[in-house]
Amino acid sequence: VDSDKATRATMVLGRLAAAITNPKTGWKTTHFWGPIANWGLVVAAVSDAFNQGPEVISVPMTSALCVYSALFMRFAWLVQPRNYLLFACHFFNEGAQLTQLMRGLKYEQEQQAKIPLNDTPTSSTGTAGKVAFLSAIGQGLQAQVLKLPLPDVARTFVSHPAGPFTIHFWAPTWKWMLSITNLLDYNRPVEKVSTMQQTALCATGFIWSRYSMVIIPVNYNLFAVNISLAVTGTYHLGRKVYSEFNKTKKD
């Protein structure tokens, strides 16, 4: 029995080592480091859950992250090469962000804040479900649309492998909500900005801007949104650093 366990453990470790050192998808490629950067979101959520009060939670941002991870689980499964590390990352991030969202909503309710309906976990999950459903039936819809007399530009857009009838379009499109939320939070009190979360968003933005160009299909929408996310995340981190610098200077 012990020898069987040892054999299985050796096989698992061997497969893990082979995956990590794979020249096409291993640690020397953005297929590896892109998902690793996303694990920062999981670490940030867990760290904030244990070390920060609920006042640092941005309900719109956390809602967007919930939908983002739900969509990117499907994206990770369909993209080539298939990315199991990315799938696992978003699976765990979904749980972590939902936990944080519940904390944030409870805190805002205690503060007698009005929570917009579209910021609740139910509506976020519903949005993800609708988009996932549309992407699942996308090929049939795409075929019907392509039968219409479309201009060449529209036909090229509709028939693109990362076009509007695929998850490769809708997952990055929803990710724009992360950048938009960061912009809407431009004047959020600095003490309520999560350093861990913004650091993770920055890392994701910078690394994924490269990852989006080496996957199949190449995803320009994903490239653009990650550049935007890197910029908005850097802005909030800059505010945080500037605030800490001023505090130190006054002391």
C-alpha positions as CSV (number, residue, x, y, z in Angstrom):
1,V,0.0,0.0,0.0
2,D,2.8,2.4,1.0
3,S,4.7,1.6,-2.2
4,D,1.5,2.3,-4.3
5,K,1.1,5.7,-2.6
6,A,4.8,6.5,-3.2
7,T,4.4,5.5,-6.9
8,R,1.3,7.7,-7.3
9,A,3.1,10.6,-5.6
10,T,6.1,10.2,-7.8
11,M,3.8,10.2,-10.9
12,V,2.0,13.3,-9.8
13,L,5.2,15.2,-9.0
14,G,6.6,14.1,-12.4
15,R,3.6,15.4,-14.2
16,L,3.7,18.6,-12.2
17,A,7.4,19.1,-13.0
18,A,6.8,18.3,-16.7
19,A,4.0,21.0,-16.8
20,I,6.1,23.6,-15.1
21,T,9.1,23.0,-17.4
22,N,7.1,22.6,-20.6
23,P,8.9,24.9,-23.1
24,K,5.6,26.0,-24.6
25,T,3.5,26.7,-21.5
26,G,5.9,26.4,-18.6
27,W,7.5,28.9,-16.2
28,K,9.5,30.6,-19.0
29,T,6.3,31.7,-20.8
30,T,3.4,34.1,-20.1
31,H,1.0,31.1,-20.2
32,F,2.4,30.4,-16.8
33,W,3.0,33.9,-15.4
34,G,-0.3,35.3,-16.6
35,P,-2.3,33.0,-14.3
36,I,0.3,33.4,-11.5
37,A,-0.3,37.2,-11.6
38,N,-4.0,36.5,-11.2
39,W,-3.4,34.4,-8.1
40,G,-2.4,37.8,-6.6
41,L,-6.1,38.6,-6.6
42,V,-6.9,35.6,-4.5
43,V,-4.0,36.3,-2.1
44,A,-5.2,40.0,-1.9
45,A,-8.8,39.0,-1.1
46,V,-7.7,36.5,1.6
47,S,-5.2,38.9,3.1
48,D,-7.8,41.7,3.3
49,A,-10.3,39.3,4.8
50,F,-8.0,38.4,7.6
51,N,-6.1,41.7,8.1
52,Q,-8.4,44.5,7.0
53,G,-11.8,45.7,8.0
54,P,-14.8,45.7,5.5
55,E,-14.5,49.4,5.0
56,V,-11.7,48.8,2.4
57,I,-14.0,46.7,0.2
58,S,-15.2,48.4,-2.9
59,V,-18.6,46.7,-3.6
60,P,-18.7,47.6,-7.3
61,M,-15.1,46.4,-7.8
62,T,-15.7,43.2,-5.9
63,S,-18.9,42.5,-7.8
64,A,-17.1,43.0,-11.1
65,L,-14.4,40.6,-9.9
66,C,-17.0,38.0,-9.2
67,V,-18.4,38.1,-12.7
68,Y,-14.9,38.4,-14.1
69,S,-13.7,35.2,-12.6
70,A,-16.9,33.3,-13.5
71,L,-16.4,34.3,-17.2
72,F,-12.6,33.6,-17.2
73,M,-13.1,30.1,-15.9
74,R,-14.8,29.3,-19.2
75,F,-12.2,31.4,-21.1
76,A,-9.4,29.4,-19.5
77,W,-11.0,26.2,-20.7
78,L,-11.5,27.3,-24.3
79,V,-8.3,29.2,-25.0
80,Q,-5.4,27.4,-26.7
81,P,-3.4,26.1,-25.1
82,R,-6.0,25.2,-22.4
83,N,-4.9,26.8,-19.1
84,Y,-5.7,24.7,-16.1
85,L,-3.7,27.0,-13.8
86,L,-5.8,30.0,-14.9
87,F,-9.0,28.0,-14.4
88,A,-8.0,27.0,-10.9
89,C,-7.0,30.6,-10.1
90,H,-10.4,31.9,-11.1
91,F,-12.2,29.1,-9.3
92,F,-10.6,30.0,-6.0
93,N,-10.9,33.8,-6.7
94,E,-14.6,33.4,-7.2
95,G,-15.0,32.0,-3.7
96,A,-12.7,34.6,-2.2
97,Q,-14.4,37.6,-3.9
98,L,-17.9,36.3,-3.0
99,T,-16.8,36.2,0.6
100,Q,-15.5,39.7,0.4
101,L,-18.6,40.9,-1.4
102,M,-20.8,39.6,1.4
103,R,-18.6,41.3,4.0
104,G,-18.8,44.6,2.0
105,L,-22.6,44.4,1.6
106,K,-23.1,43.7,5.2
107,Y,-20.9,46.6,6.2
108,E,-22.7,49.0,3.9
109,Q,-26.1,47.8,5.2
110,E,-24.9,48.5,8.7
111,Q,-23.9,51.9,7.6
112,Q,-27.4,52.3,6.1
113,A,-26.0,52.8,2.6
114,K,-28.2,52.1,-0.4
115,I,-26.9,49.1,-2.4
116,P,-27.7,49.3,-6.1
117,L,-29.5,46.1,-7.3
118,N,-26.8,45.5,-10.0
119,D,-24.1,45.4,-7.3
120,T,-25.6,42.4,-5.4
121,P,-24.1,38.9,-5.7
122,T,-27.3,37.5,-7.2
123,S,-27.3,40.0,-10.1
124,S,-23.6,39.5,-10.7
125,T,-24.0,35.8,-10.9
126,G,-27.0,36.3,-13.2
127,T,-25.0,38.5,-15.5
128,A,-22.2,35.9,-15.7
129,G,-24.8,33.2,-16.4
130,K,-26.4,35.2,-19.2
131,V,-23.1,36.0,-20.9
132,A,-21.9,32.4,-20.5
133,F,-25.2,31.1,-22.1
134,L,-24.8,33.5,-25.0
135,S,-21.2,32.5,-25.6
136,A,-22.3,28.8,-25.4
137,I,-24.8,29.2,-28.3
138,G,-22.6,31.7,-30.1
139,Q,-21.7,29.5,-33.0
140,G,-25.3,29.0,-34.1
141,L,-26.1,32.7,-33.8
142,Q,-22.9,33.6,-35.6
143,A,-23.8,31.4,-38.5
144,Q,-27.2,33.0,-38.8
145,V,-25.8,36.5,-38.6
146,L,-23.2,35.8,-41.3
147,K,-26.1,34.9,-43.7
148,L,-27.2,38.5,-43.6
149,P,-25.9,41.1,-46.1
150,L,-23.2,42.6,-43.9
151,P,-20.5,45.2,-44.8
152,D,-17.1,43.7,-45.1
153,V,-15.9,45.3,-41.9
154,A,-18.9,44.0,-39.9
155,R,-18.5,40.5,-41.4
156,T,-14.8,40.4,-40.5
157,F,-15.7,41.5,-36.9
158,V,-18.5,38.9,-36.6
159,S,-16.5,36.0,-38.0
160,H,-13.3,36.7,-36.0
161,P,-12.3,33.9,-33.6
162,A,-12.4,36.3,-30.7
163,G,-15.5,38.1,-32.0
164,P,-18.8,38.9,-30.3
165,F,-20.2,35.4,-30.4
166,T,-17.4,33.9,-28.4
167,I,-16.2,33.9,-24.8
168,H,-13.0,35.3,-26.1
169,F,-14.9,38.5,-26.6
170,W,-17.1,38.7,-23.6
171,A,-14.6,37.7,-20.9
172,P,-12.3,40.7,-21.8
173,T,-15.2,43.0,-22.4
174,W,-16.5,42.3,-18.8
175,K,-12.9,42.9,-17.6
176,W,-13.3,46.5,-18.7
177,M,-15.6,46.8,-15.7
178,L,-12.6,46.5,-13.5
179,S,-10.9,49.5,-15.1
180,I,-14.2,51.5,-15.2
181,T,-14.7,50.8,-11.5
182,N,-11.2,51.9,-10.7
183,L,-11.9,55.1,-12.6
184,L,-15.2,55.6,-10.8
185,D,-13.3,55.2,-7.5
186,Y,-10.7,57.8,-8.6
187,N,-11.6,60.0,-5.5
188,R,-12.1,57.1,-3.0
189,P,-10.6,57.9,0.3
190,V,-7.0,56.7,0.3
191,E,-7.4,54.8,3.6
192,K,-10.1,52.7,1.9
193,V,-7.9,51.7,-1.0
194,S,-6.7,48.1,-0.8
195,T,-3.0,48.1,-1.5
196,M,-3.0,44.3,-2.0
197,Q,-5.9,44.4,-4.4
198,Q,-4.5,47.2,-6.5
199,T,-1.0,45.6,-6.6
200,A,-2.6,42.4,-7.9
201,L,-4.6,44.3,-10.5
202,C,-1.5,46.1,-11.7
203,A,0.5,42.9,-12.0
204,T,-2.4,41.3,-13.9
205,G,-2.7,44.2,-16.2
206,F,1.0,44.4,-17.1
207,I,1.6,40.6,-17.5
208,W,-1.7,39.9,-19.3
209,S,-1.1,42.6,-21.9
210,R,1.7,40.2,-23.1
211,Y,-0.3,37.0,-22.5
212,S,-3.1,38.3,-24.7
213,M,-0.8,38.4,-27.7
214,V,0.6,34.8,-27.4
215,I,-2.7,32.9,-26.9
216,I,-4.9,31.5,-29.7
217,P,-6.8,33.4,-30.8
218,V,-4.7,36.6,-30.3
219,N,-7.0,38.9,-28.3
220,Y,-6.6,42.6,-28.9
221,N,-9.6,43.4,-26.7
222,L,-7.9,41.6,-23.8
223,F,-4.6,43.5,-24.6
224,A,-6.3,46.9,-24.5
225,V,-8.3,46.2,-21.3
226,N,-5.1,45.0,-19.5
227,I,-3.2,48.1,-20.5
228,S,-6.1,50.2,-19.1
229,L,-6.2,48.1,-15.9
230,A,-2.4,48.5,-15.4
231,V,-2.8,52.3,-15.7
232,T,-5.8,52.7,-13.4
233,G,-4.2,50.3,-10.8
234,T,-1.0,52.3,-11.0
235,Y,-2.9,55.5,-10.4
236,H,-4.5,54.1,-7.1
237,L,-1.2,52.7,-6.0
238,G,0.4,56.1,-6.7
239,R,-2.2,57.8,-4.5
240,K,-1.5,55.3,-1.7
241,V,2.3,55.8,-1.9
242,Y,1.9,59.6,-2.1
243,S,-0.3,59.6,1.0
244,E,2.1,57.5,3.0
245,F,5.0,59.7,1.9
246,N,3.1,62.8,3.2
247,K,2.4,61.1,6.5
248,T,6.0,60.2,6.9
249,K,7.1,63.8,6.0
250,K,4.7,65.3,8.6
251,D,6.0,62.9,11.3
